[in-house]
Amino acid sequence: QLTTRARCPLVVVGGDELPTSGPIVVGVDGSEFGKNALRYALGEAAVRDTSVRAVTAFEVPYQLVRVVPDPELLSRLRANVEGEAADALTRAVYEVQQTGSAPVSVDQVVVEGHAADAILERADDAQLIVVGTHGNGLVRRILLGSVSRQVLSDADRPVAVVDLPES
């Protein structure tokens, strides 16, 4: 319940050992929640003298995969969706870095698949995973987002859950 009510970043620590090296992995989806998670990750990386691995995921809607019979067209569609995801990630990183964050190296990773799986699969060497409380879409904004919930449930390292700042 703390993760849904906390008005500040909340770090959930599980497991026996705390990782002390490796990048900060952050899920970024282009929403304000994702940008604030990125902002937090950059601050943590500066304090810890490490880098950030910003991960965004995309999925080609299943309904389209079923109805598009042409593999060439499906490939172009997939490349288009991937390009949009990459552009959104680049814009988010640029925007957050322009707001005065500490200079930190950011590795941008775009992955096809479910967002929580993409984040977790790229966090095996991370000392911290950062996610926003919610993502894009109304359904995902109910209580704690499904991606945040899955990352919290499945991560084997500390996870910071970051909401929007109080106005």
Legacy VTK file of the C-alpha trace (Angstrom):
# vtk DataFile Version 3.0
C-alpha trace
ASCII
DATASET POLYDATA
POINTS 167 float
0.000 0.000 0.000
2.919 2.342 0.561
3.786 2.243 -3.124
0.357 3.603 -4.030
0.230 6.278 -1.318
3.791 7.520 -0.904
4.282 11.137 -1.927
8.020 10.638 -2.350
10.117 8.005 -4.114
9.848 4.707 -2.278
12.634 2.143 -2.511
11.665 -1.476 -1.906
14.603 -3.685 -0.990
14.380 -7.454 -1.129
16.886 -10.252 -1.093
19.928 -10.836 1.038
22.510 -8.612 -0.624
22.355 -5.073 -1.930
24.109 -4.570 -5.261
26.675 -1.789 -5.007
27.780 -1.607 -8.619
26.171 -1.525 -12.023
23.906 0.936 -13.759
20.572 2.343 -12.672
17.906 0.806 -14.929
14.799 2.895 -15.506
11.608 2.231 -17.420
10.629 5.175 -19.618
7.384 5.274 -21.585
7.124 8.942 -22.526
4.527 9.720 -19.839
5.150 12.314 -17.144
5.491 9.410 -14.687
8.221 7.886 -16.858
10.018 11.221 -17.193
9.953 11.730 -13.443
11.315 8.200 -12.942
14.114 9.084 -15.394
14.802 12.311 -13.502
15.106 10.326 -10.262
17.338 7.704 -11.931
19.695 10.400 -13.245
19.969 11.896 -9.755
20.687 8.518 -8.200
23.253 7.727 -10.883
25.039 11.023 -10.217
25.170 10.326 -6.475
26.329 6.736 -7.038
28.786 7.703 -9.807
27.287 5.307 -12.340
25.324 5.340 -15.571
21.658 4.984 -16.481
20.129 2.385 -18.760
16.800 3.807 -19.969
14.523 1.044 -21.254
11.391 1.473 -23.312
9.304 -1.317 -24.761
6.957 -1.461 -27.697
4.475 -4.014 -28.908
2.799 -4.373 -32.273
-0.877 -4.860 -31.432
-1.769 -8.535 -31.573
-4.866 -7.783 -33.647
-2.689 -6.261 -36.391
-0.332 -9.223 -36.418
-3.303 -11.510 -36.969
-4.862 -9.512 -39.817
-1.775 -8.366 -41.740
-0.980 -11.288 -44.044
2.004 -9.682 -45.767
5.279 -10.313 -43.851
6.910 -7.318 -45.584
4.113 -4.992 -44.488
4.215 -6.422 -40.952
7.980 -5.869 -40.857
7.559 -2.233 -41.929
4.809 -1.765 -39.353
7.036 -3.229 -36.621
9.926 -0.944 -37.680
7.581 2.045 -37.617
6.348 1.266 -34.088
9.936 0.678 -32.941
11.025 3.996 -34.465
8.240 5.851 -32.665
9.267 4.227 -29.371
12.921 5.154 -29.942
11.967 8.749 -30.784
9.815 9.020 -27.661
12.687 7.711 -25.523
15.189 10.108 -27.090
12.803 13.045 -26.544
12.230 12.069 -22.902
15.971 11.748 -22.204
16.691 15.077 -23.919
13.861 16.853 -22.078
14.900 15.577 -18.655
18.581 16.304 -19.251
17.675 19.893 -20.183
16.046 20.481 -16.790
19.376 20.682 -15.007
20.037 17.074 -14.138
23.613 16.051 -13.427
25.612 14.948 -16.475
25.228 11.178 -16.495
25.797 8.687 -19.304
22.467 7.296 -20.557
22.268 4.112 -22.610
18.940 4.075 -24.471
17.460 0.602 -25.034
14.361 -0.063 -27.139
12.915 -3.568 -26.873
9.972 -5.335 -28.439
7.840 -6.967 -25.769
6.071 -6.303 -22.513
7.532 -3.363 -20.580
8.055 -5.117 -17.230
9.803 -8.058 -18.876
12.007 -5.706 -20.906
13.029 -3.777 -17.784
13.719 -6.902 -15.721
15.682 -8.625 -18.499
17.984 -5.618 -18.795
18.476 -5.206 -15.053
20.486 -8.323 -14.196
23.584 -6.174 -13.530
21.746 -3.151 -12.074
22.172 -1.815 -8.577
18.731 -0.198 -8.709
15.628 -0.385 -10.889
13.443 2.722 -11.152
9.841 2.752 -12.354
7.065 5.309 -12.327
3.955 4.552 -10.343
1.881 4.654 -13.516
2.349 4.675 -17.238
0.490 5.797 -20.305
-3.193 5.022 -20.435
-6.106 5.379 -18.061
-6.271 1.698 -17.110
-2.595 1.738 -16.097
-3.217 4.692 -13.798
-5.527 2.745 -11.513
-3.751 2.263 -8.178
-0.265 1.051 -9.058
0.459 0.461 -12.723
0.716 -3.116 -13.937
4.349 -2.646 -15.031
5.357 -1.210 -11.662
3.530 -3.987 -9.861
5.212 -6.731 -11.913
8.689 -5.214 -11.544
8.195 -4.924 -7.780
6.992 -8.501 -7.603
9.673 -10.098 -9.794
12.824 -8.022 -9.212
15.734 -9.546 -7.321
17.233 -6.154 -6.487
16.077 -2.811 -5.041
13.257 -1.058 -6.905
12.444 2.635 -6.574
8.834 3.560 -7.311
8.516 7.217 -8.252
5.301 9.235 -8.446
4.855 12.733 -9.812
6.142 15.515 -7.563
3.630 17.376 -5.439
2.564 20.629 -7.090
LINES 1 168
167 0 1 2 3 4 5 6 7 8 9 10 11 12 13 14 15 16 17 18 19 20 21 22 23 24 25 26 27 28 29 30 31 32 33 34 35 36 37 38 39 40 41 42 43 44 45 46 47 48 49 50 51 52 53 54 55 56 57 58 59 60 61 62 63 64 65 66 67 68 69 70 71 72 73 74 75 76 77 78 79 80 81 82 83 84 85 86 87 88 89 90 91 92 93 94 95 96 97 98 99 100 101 102 103 104 105 106 107 108 109 110 111 112 113 114 115 116 117 118 119 120 121 122 123 124 125 126 127 128 129 130 131 132 133 134 135 136 137 138 139 140 141 142 143 144 145 146 147 148 149 150 151 152 153 154 155 156 157 158 159 160 161 162 163 164 165 166
